[in-house]
Amino acid sequence: MTAQLGRKAGKGEALAGLLSGSDLPDGPWRVVDQRTWRTGKVGPATAWGERARQAGSITAWRSFSHQTAPRWAWIQVMPMASEEDAGAALAEVGERALANLRFTVRLVSQRDVLVEPFAGATAVWARLQHTEGRDGPDVVLMLAGAVSHWLVIVCLSGSPAWDWQSASALAALQAARLSG
């Protein structure tokens, strides 16, 4: 909670680094929510989080919904103090993933999967989840990658179902936005 309170220098710049609805495929998309917080202040303390906090790093997160299909996406970018710290944060991303507080679904099963690194990433982590909600069963794809000193996270769900190739393409597009 304290990570979201107070004035955060760099908030606008952090949000500007995220993809917009017009960047997502098969639109039209609309922004449902967006947030920023001080990197390294959420969850248990870590050495990489402390270095990011000391550097004044701001994490940015934006969620989207498709305007004509039951599809959702959220994208998160976390600037780290170094490439090594991005790798360390990637190793913990599965235990520290941001919960989506807007949707009430039940997790049926989940497993980590092997996915090739997307363009710009040196390493990736991926998780496949099966959920059950008021609209029935769903599949959620979570893909994270270390991109230079950044951690990029993409989470996708809905119908028509996303595939790993689409998730990788979207993550690569976000990676390119950060480096360009």
Backbone as CSV, one residue per row, in Angstrom:
resi,resn,N_x,N_y,N_z,CA_x,CA_y,CA_z,C_x,C_y,C_z
1,MET,0.817,-1.183,0.000,0.000,0.000,0.000,0.868,1.257,0.000
2,THR,1.926,1.286,0.811,2.753,2.482,0.875,3.460,2.751,-0.439
3,ALA,3.667,1.731,-1.261,4.333,1.919,-2.551,3.499,2.764,-3.495
4,GLN,2.177,2.802,-3.302,1.306,3.562,-4.199,1.005,4.961,-3.684
5,LEU,1.293,5.245,-2.429,0.964,6.530,-1.838,2.065,7.546,-2.080
6,GLY,1.700,8.797,-2.036,2.673,9.868,-2.151,3.020,10.192,-3.584
7,ARG,3.686,11.316,-3.733,4.109,11.779,-5.048,5.254,10.905,-5.542
8,LYS,5.154,10.501,-6.800,6.184,9.646,-7.383,6.775,10.355,-8.597
9,ALA,7.969,10.885,-8.439,8.651,11.489,-9.586,8.855,10.406,-10.629
10,GLY,8.546,10.719,-11.862,8.730,9.736,-12.928,7.489,8.926,-13.245
11,LYS,6.370,9.190,-12.574,5.136,8.426,-12.807,4.687,8.554,-14.260
12,GLY,4.639,9.768,-14.782,4.216,9.985,-16.165,5.144,9.324,-17.158
13,GLU,6.423,9.407,-16.904,7.412,8.767,-17.777,7.258,7.249,-17.743
14,ALA,6.991,6.704,-16.567,6.815,5.253,-16.447,5.600,4.801,-17.241
15,LEU,4.480,5.515,-17.120,3.277,5.149,-17.865,3.469,5.335,-19.364
16,ALA,4.238,6.345,-19.763,4.492,6.583,-21.187,5.290,5.443,-21.816
17,GLY,6.003,4.685,-20.993,6.780,3.557,-21.501,5.955,2.317,-21.788
18,LEU,4.685,2.322,-21.377,3.808,1.171,-21.608,3.128,1.258,-22.974
19,LEU,2.779,0.114,-23.525,1.985,0.078,-24.738,0.614,0.697,-24.477
20,SER,-0.010,1.186,-25.537,-1.359,1.735,-25.440,-2.334,0.759,-26.093
21,GLY,-3.622,1.032,-25.971,-4.633,0.175,-26.574,-4.470,0.050,-28.081
22,SER,-4.025,1.111,-28.734,-3.850,1.060,-30.194,-2.665,0.190,-30.597
23,ASP,-1.788,-0.142,-29.658,-0.643,-1.015,-29.946,-1.011,-2.493,-29.899
24,LEU,-2.105,-2.829,-29.230,-2.491,-4.236,-29.076,-3.143,-4.754,-30.361
25,PRO,-2.965,-6.039,-30.641,-3.498,-6.603,-31.888,-5.011,-6.803,-31.838
26,ASP,-5.616,-6.838,-33.010,-7.031,-7.188,-33.150,-7.947,-6.311,-32.313
27,GLY,-7.695,-5.011,-32.313,-8.481,-4.068,-31.532,-9.906,-3.943,-32.011
28,PRO,-10.679,-3.126,-31.380,-10.311,-2.024,-30.493,-10.212,-2.432,-29.019
29,TRP,-9.237,-1.834,-28.335,-9.008,-2.065,-26.913,-9.231,-0.764,-26.161
30,ARG,-9.616,-0.901,-24.893,-9.715,0.274,-24.027,-8.934,0.007,-22.742
31,VAL,-8.396,1.070,-22.170,-7.684,0.972,-20.902,-8.711,0.839,-19.791
32,VAL,-8.562,-0.196,-18.970,-9.449,-0.414,-17.824,-8.884,0.274,-16.594
33,ASP,-7.564,0.170,-16.424,-6.928,0.717,-15.236,-5.440,0.870,-15.521
34,GLN,-4.802,1.731,-14.789,-3.345,1.830,-14.830,-2.861,2.335,-13.485
35,ARG,-1.687,1.891,-13.128,-1.134,2.230,-11.818,0.377,2.319,-11.907
36,THR,0.935,3.018,-10.949,2.384,3.041,-10.758,2.657,2.840,-9.280
37,TRP,3.833,2.328,-8.990,4.268,2.210,-7.602,5.782,2.164,-7.570
38,ARG,6.310,2.404,-6.410,7.755,2.394,-6.234,8.257,0.959,-6.294
39,THR,9.122,0.702,-7.248,9.673,-0.645,-7.409,10.430,-1.028,-6.140
40,GLY,10.233,-2.264,-5.718,10.946,-2.756,-4.547,10.214,-2.546,-3.234
41,LYS,9.023,-1.934,-3.272,8.282,-1.686,-2.044,7.113,-2.657,-1.865
42,VAL,6.833,-3.482,-2.868,5.716,-4.418,-2.801,6.269,-5.821,-2.548
43,GLY,5.704,-6.512,-1.604,6.149,-7.875,-1.302,7.331,-7.890,-0.358
44,PRO,7.834,-9.093,-0.091,8.973,-9.235,0.810,10.199,-8.490,0.287
45,ALA,11.002,-7.993,1.198,12.209,-7.250,0.829,13.201,-8.154,0.101
46,THR,13.841,-7.590,-0.911,14.884,-8.293,-1.664,16.037,-7.332,-1.913
47,ALA,17.201,-7.871,-2.196,18.355,-7.027,-2.516,18.105,-6.257,-3.812
48,TRP,17.541,-6.935,-4.839,17.270,-6.233,-6.102,16.215,-5.151,-5.920
49,GLY,15.235,-5.414,-5.072,14.202,-4.425,-4.798,14.751,-3.214,-4.066
50,GLU,15.648,-3.440,-3.140,16.267,-2.341,-2.403,17.082,-1.456,-3.350
51,ARG,17.839,-2.073,-4.259,18.628,-1.288,-5.217,17.706,-0.495,-6.160
52,ALA,16.603,-1.095,-6.592,15.655,-0.386,-7.449,15.015,0.779,-6.690
53,ARG,14.660,0.539,-5.449,14.058,1.582,-4.630,15.033,2.745,-4.441
54,GLN,16.283,2.420,-4.136,17.288,3.464,-3.953,17.528,4.260,-5.229
55,ALA,17.355,3.616,-6.385,17.525,4.305,-7.667,16.295,5.126,-8.046
56,GLY,15.215,5.033,-7.263,14.001,5.784,-7.552,13.143,5.163,-8.642
57,SER,13.277,3.866,-8.850,12.556,3.162,-9.910,11.049,3.170,-9.673
58,ILE,10.289,3.377,-10.750,8.829,3.361,-10.710,8.326,2.245,-11.629
59,THR,7.553,1.314,-11.077,6.917,0.256,-11.858,5.614,0.803,-12.425
60,ALA,5.322,0.453,-13.681,4.075,0.882,-14.316,3.296,-0.346,-14.770
61,TRP,1.979,-0.286,-14.637,1.078,-1.392,-14.970,-0.159,-0.816,-15.643
62,ARG,-0.592,-1.452,-16.721,-1.804,-1.008,-17.421,-2.604,-2.229,-17.823
63,SER,-3.930,-2.182,-17.589,-4.794,-3.288,-18.001,-5.759,-2.813,-19.080
64,PHE,-6.145,-3.756,-19.929,-6.977,-3.470,-21.088,-8.112,-4.476,-21.178
65,SER,-9.212,-4.057,-21.793,-10.256,-4.996,-22.180,-10.591,-4.717,-23.642
66,HIS,-10.913,-5.788,-24.350,-11.309,-5.653,-25.741,-12.720,-5.088,-25.760
67,GLN,-13.020,-4.225,-26.720,-14.322,-3.568,-26.727,-15.441,-4.416,-27.316
68,THR,-15.090,-5.467,-28.087,-16.151,-6.275,-28.698,-16.043,-7.767,-28.405
69,ALA,-14.981,-8.200,-27.760,-14.792,-9.624,-27.430,-14.424,-9.730,-25.952
70,PRO,-14.735,-10.860,-25.328,-14.368,-11.038,-23.916,-12.879,-11.401,-23.771
71,ARG,-12.001,-10.408,-24.026,-10.551,-10.600,-23.940,-9.956,-9.517,-23.054
72,TRP,-8.902,-9.893,-22.332,-8.232,-8.972,-21.425,-6.731,-9.120,-21.547
73,ALA,-6.043,-8.046,-21.191,-4.577,-8.045,-21.179,-4.114,-7.068,-20.117
74,TRP,-2.999,-7.388,-19.495,-2.310,-6.378,-18.706,-0.825,-6.490,-18.951
75,ILE,-0.181,-5.337,-18.876,1.256,-5.241,-19.152,1.886,-4.468,-18.010
76,GLN,3.039,-4.946,-17.577,3.761,-4.311,-16.475,5.224,-4.184,-16.865
77,VAL,5.838,-3.048,-16.536,7.268,-2.858,-16.751,7.905,-2.393,-15.446
78,MET,9.027,-3.007,-15.123,9.743,-2.698,-13.884,11.196,-2.374,-14.214
79,PRO,11.615,-1.123,-14.073,13.023,-0.803,-14.278,13.842,-1.230,-13.059
80,MET,14.888,-1.980,-13.316,15.765,-2.465,-12.253,17.067,-1.665,-12.253
81,ALA,17.856,-1.840,-11.237,19.122,-1.122,-11.130,20.185,-1.679,-12.072
82,SER,20.023,-2.930,-12.529,21.019,-3.543,-13.413,20.394,-4.722,-14.155
83,GLU,21.095,-5.214,-15.156,20.655,-6.410,-15.873,20.624,-7.620,-14.939
84,GLU,21.597,-7.698,-14.037,21.629,-8.804,-13.081,20.395,-8.778,-12.173
85,ASP,19.995,-7.581,-11.765,18.808,-7.463,-10.918,17.540,-7.830,-11.690
86,ALA,17.492,-7.514,-12.988,16.337,-7.918,-13.797,16.245,-9.444,-13.832
87,GLY,17.370,-10.118,-13.957,17.382,-11.584,-13.935,16.954,-12.132,-12.586
88,ALA,17.396,-11.498,-11.507,17.010,-11.941,-10.161,15.509,-11.747,-9.938
89,ALA,14.962,-10.633,-10.397,13.528,-10.387,-10.252,12.732,-11.377,-11.097
90,LEU,13.234,-11.707,-12.280,12.553,-12.678,-13.139,12.442,-14.032,-12.443
91,ALA,13.475,-14.420,-11.726,13.471,-15.711,-11.035,12.379,-15.784,-9.969
92,GLU,11.899,-14.635,-9.485,10.888,-14.597,-8.423,9.509,-14.168,-8.905
93,VAL,9.359,-13.890,-10.203,8.123,-13.282,-10.689,6.895,-14.156,-10.427
94,GLY,7.022,-15.456,-10.484,5.881,-16.335,-10.255,5.308,-16.238,-8.851
95,GLU,6.155,-15.963,-7.883,5.693,-15.843,-6.500,5.255,-14.426,-6.167
96,ARG,5.595,-13.450,-7.014,5.322,-12.051,-6.704,4.346,-11.419,-7.689
97,ALA,3.673,-12.220,-8.497,2.795,-11.669,-9.537,1.679,-10.828,-8.936
98,LEU,1.342,-9.783,-9.635,0.280,-8.881,-9.218,-1.071,-9.552,-9.382
99,ALA,-1.861,-9.547,-8.339,-3.208,-10.124,-8.408,-4.153,-9.140,-9.087
100,ASN,-5.041,-9.659,-9.899,-6.055,-8.833,-10.544,-7.261,-8.768,-9.610
101,LEU,-7.445,-7.622,-8.982,-8.487,-7.469,-7.975,-9.876,-7.255,-8.568
102,ARG,-9.968,-6.983,-9.858,-11.256,-6.704,-10.497,-12.034,-7.960,-10.867
103,PHE,-11.356,-9.071,-11.028,-12.033,-10.271,-11.499,-12.064,-11.318,-10.403
104,THR,-13.202,-11.956,-10.284,-13.377,-12.988,-9.276,-13.450,-14.327,-9.991
105,VAL,-12.328,-14.945,-10.109,-12.243,-16.269,-10.727,-11.554,-17.194,-9.744
106,ARG,-11.787,-18.467,-9.959,-11.154,-19.485,-9.123,-10.055,-20.142,-9.941
107,LEU,-8.879,-20.238,-9.356,-7.764,-20.918,-10.009,-8.002,-22.418,-9.940
108,VAL,-8.084,-23.068,-11.095,-8.300,-24.507,-11.164,-6.962,-25.239,-11.184
109,SER,-6.037,-24.756,-12.019,-4.706,-25.364,-12.089,-3.744,-24.365,-12.707
110,GLN,-2.464,-24.612,-12.474,-1.434,-23.788,-13.088,-0.156,-24.592,-13.187
111,ARG,0.640,-24.224,-14.183,1.957,-24.846,-14.328,2.852,-23.909,-15.102
112,ASP,4.118,-23.928,-14.750,5.095,-23.170,-15.505,5.401,-23.934,-16.785
113,VAL,5.635,-23.200,-17.861,5.900,-23.808,-19.165,7.181,-23.226,-19.742
114,LEU,7.799,-23.990,-20.637,8.996,-23.519,-21.324,8.577,-22.772,-22.582
115,VAL,9.057,-21.543,-22.706,8.791,-20.702,-23.861,10.129,-20.090,-24.279
116,GLU,10.350,-20.004,-25.574,11.566,-19.367,-26.071,11.551,-17.878,-25.730
117,PRO,12.714,-17.291,-25.469,12.745,-15.849,-25.203,12.184,-15.047,-26.381
118,PHE,11.404,-14.049,-26.078,10.881,-13.160,-27.107,11.973,-12.170,-27.505
119,ALA,11.791,-11.500,-28.632,12.778,-10.550,-29.134,13.067,-9.486,-28.080
120,GLY,14.337,-9.313,-27.762,14.769,-8.337,-26.767,15.025,-8.928,-25.396
121,ALA,14.502,-10.115,-25.118,14.658,-10.728,-23.794,15.845,-11.685,-23.773
122,THR,16.579,-11.670,-22.674,17.677,-12.622,-22.505,17.207,-13.885,-21.801
123,ALA,16.120,-13.781,-21.055,15.548,-14.935,-20.353,14.066,-14.666,-20.142
124,VAL,13.276,-15.745,-20.067,11.842,-15.592,-19.855,11.342,-16.600,-18.827
125,TRP,10.181,-16.320,-18.320,9.419,-17.197,-17.432,7.993,-17.185,-17.945
126,ALA,7.328,-18.340,-17.961,5.950,-18.403,-18.455,5.127,-19.337,-17.586
127,ARG,3.855,-18.978,-17.422,2.931,-19.788,-16.629,1.579,-19.861,-17.352
128,LEU,1.028,-21.055,-17.369,-0.295,-21.318,-17.926,-1.235,-21.589,-16.760
129,GLN,-2.357,-20.874,-16.713,-3.338,-21.066,-15.653,-4.689,-21.413,-16.273
130,HIS,-5.414,-22.287,-15.605,-6.793,-22.577,-15.953,-7.638,-22.037,-14.808
131,THR,-8.646,-21.220,-15.159,-9.506,-20.610,-14.154,-10.963,-20.917,-14.469
132,GLU,-11.791,-20.683,-13.471,-13.239,-20.860,-13.615,-13.892,-19.628,-12.997
133,GLY,-14.815,-19.027,-13.763,-15.504,-17.840,-13.277,-16.957,-17.855,-13.688
134,ARG,-17.626,-16.736,-13.500,-19.048,-16.657,-13.823,-19.321,-16.879,-15.301
135,ASP,-18.323,-16.632,-16.154,-18.482,-16.850,-17.592,-17.954,-18.212,-18.035
136,GLY,-17.601,-19.061,-17.083,-17.105,-20.393,-17.414,-15.596,-20.492,-17.323
137,PRO,-15.028,-21.537,-17.930,-13.592,-21.752,-17.845,-12.820,-20.759,-18.728
138,ASP,-11.588,-20.501,-18.347,-10.723,-19.599,-19.104,-9.284,-20.075,-18.973
139,VAL,-8.463,-19.622,-19.895,-7.034,-19.905,-19.886,-6.312,-18.571,-19.771
140,VAL,-5.341,-18.505,-18.874,-4.559,-17.295,-18.651,-3.106,-17.611,-18.988
141,LEU,-2.497,-16.760,-19.805,-1.077,-16.879,-20.131,-0.336,-15.736,-19.462
142,MET,0.704,-16.069,-18.714,1.573,-15.053,-18.114,2.970,-15.266,-18.664
143,LEU,3.553,-14.197,-19.189,4.888,-14.252,-19.777,5.689,-13.077,-19.248
144,ALA,6.872,-13.354,-18.719,7.752,-12.309,-18.207,9.130,-12.498,-18.814
145,GLY,9.820,-11.397,-19.006,11.166,-11.483,-19.558,12.078,-10.403,-19.026
146,ALA,13.357,-10.756,-18.909,14.405,-9.789,-18.566,14.865,-9.149,-19.869
147,VAL,14.676,-7.839,-19.959,15.022,-7.070,-21.154,15.982,-5.972,-20.716
148,SER,17.272,-6.184,-20.940,18.295,-5.273,-20.446,18.109,-5.138,-18.931
149,HIS,17.891,-3.932,-18.417,17.694,-3.736,-16.969,16.205,-3.657,-16.605
150,TRP,15.334,-4.103,-17.502,13.883,-4.079,-17.291,13.336,-5.475,-17.061
151,LEU,12.234,-5.545,-16.352,11.416,-6.748,-16.293,10.101,-6.389,-16.976
152,VAL,9.744,-7.171,-17.999,8.508,-6.965,-18.754,7.586,-8.138,-18.444
153,ILE,6.332,-7.850,-18.091,5.363,-8.901,-17.778,4.101,-8.644,-18.595
154,VAL,3.603,-9.707,-19.228,2.367,-9.654,-20.006,1.455,-10.760,-19.476
155,CYS,0.189,-10.437,-19.243,-0.794,-11.424,-18.797,-2.008,-11.300,-19.705
156,LEU,-2.462,-12.428,-20.258,-3.509,-12.424,-21.281,-4.559,-13.485,-20.982
157,SER,-5.830,-13.153,-21.234,-6.906,-14.127,-21.043,-8.086,-13.764,-21.927
158,GLY,-9.060,-14.662,-21.993,-10.291,-14.399,-22.701,-10.464,-15.240,-23.943
159,SER,-11.496,-14.860,-24.709,-11.861,-15.620,-25.896,-11.999,-14.662,-27.077
160,PRO,-11.396,-14.987,-28.220,-10.677,-16.224,-28.482,-9.392,-16.278,-27.652
161,ALA,-9.029,-17.489,-27.284,-7.870,-17.709,-26.412,-6.597,-17.194,-27.066
162,TRP,-5.730,-16.662,-26.246,-4.412,-16.229,-26.697,-3.520,-17.459,-26.843
163,ASP,-2.456,-17.332,-27.613,-1.449,-18.391,-27.715,-0.089,-17.792,-27.352
164,TRP,0.889,-18.668,-27.163,2.208,-18.216,-26.732,2.889,-17.357,-27.789
165,GLN,2.642,-17.630,-29.054,3.231,-16.820,-30.117,2.718,-15.375,-30.013
166,SER,1.429,-15.210,-29.784,0.854,-13.868,-29.627,1.379,-13.188,-28.361
167,ALA,1.503,-13.952,-27.287,2.037,-13.395,-26.044,3.474,-12.922,-26.250
168,SER,4.269,-13.735,-26.932,5.663,-13.364,-27.200,5.743,-12.136,-28.098
169,ALA,4.879,-12.058,-29.109,4.886,-10.903,-30.008,4.536,-9.625,-29.245
170,LEU,3.558,-9.698,-28.349,3.170,-8.537,-27.561,4.283,-8.131,-26.586
171,ALA,4.903,-9.116,-25.944,6.015,-8.825,-25.038,7.189,-8.218,-25.799
172,ALA,7.459,-8.710,-27.007,8.536,-8.164,-27.839,8.234,-6.726,-28.228
173,LEU,6.980,-6.436,-28.527,6.575,-5.070,-28.852,6.797,-4.144,-27.659
174,GLN,6.457,-4.634,-26.453,6.707,-3.837,-25.247,8.203,-3.654,-25.021
175,ALA,8.984,-4.691,-25.245,10.439,-4.592,-25.095,11.013,-3.538,-26.053
176,ALA,10.537,-3.548,-27.290,11.014,-2.573,-28.280,10.656,-1.145,-27.866
177,ARG,9.482,-0.976,-27.262,9.067,0.355,-26.799,10.053,0.871,-25.747
178,LEU,10.530,-0.018,-24.888,11.458,0.398,-23.831,12.831,0.759,-24.375
179,SER,13.256,0.071,-25.415,14.603,0.314,-25.936,14.619,1.388,-27.025
180,GLY,13.431,1.791,-27.503,13.390,2.771,-28.601,13.021,4.080,-28.144
